[in-house]
Amino acid sequence: MHKDIKRVIISYEQIEQRSKELAKEVEAYYEDKDAPLLVALLKGSIPFLAELIKHIELDIEYDFMDVSSYEGTESIGDVRILKDLDQSIKGLNILLVEDIVDTGRTVQEVTKTLFNKGANEVKIVSLLDKPSRRLVDVKADFVGFEIPNEFVVGFGLDFNEKYRQLGYVGILKDELYE
């Protein structure tokens, strides 16, 4: 365990197992629909995307958006698109891949943007869900783990761009961000 982590709350083995289960849920949902384009939000969702797609047995494609809504530990409420999609999504089913649904602002704004670009449907798959912090009414369609209101890092989640590489989700020691 990294020296800056108070405790691990979700191990890699748990993430791998839940990703397999989520893949089956996604496959069942899209069984009678066109396979989705997975839209992953940079940078945090990349480890989750990589784990999830290993287990999805659909003819999927994926693309990336880079959006920003955080400074340090706090959502600033302003969602900015730093990198847009590389292709048209008009008429496509979209599966938005997120590392965590926290306040819900990012997911809400990105979903609106995807519909404005002509998406047929937008569903959300998130590794983590922190409903106690929700500020807007959004809900992920496929959730890996619901977590308490603690500051987590690892498996893509960061604090000032650090700790993304950790192979688990852990709670950062309080003294590092207070």
MOWOWO-V221827 format. One line per field, one symbol per residue. burial: I if it has 24 or more other C-alpha atoms within 12 Angstrom, else O. A space follows every 10 residues. Layout:
burial: ???
This chain:
burial: OOOOIOOIII OOOOIIOIII IIIOOIIOOI OOOOIIIIII IIIIIIIIII IIIOIIOIOI OIIIIIIIIO OOOOOOOOIO OOOOIOOOIO OIIIIIIIII IIIIIIIIII IOIIOOOOII IIIIIIIIII IOOOOOOIII IIIIIIIOOI IIIIIIIIIO OOIIIIIIII IIOOOOOO
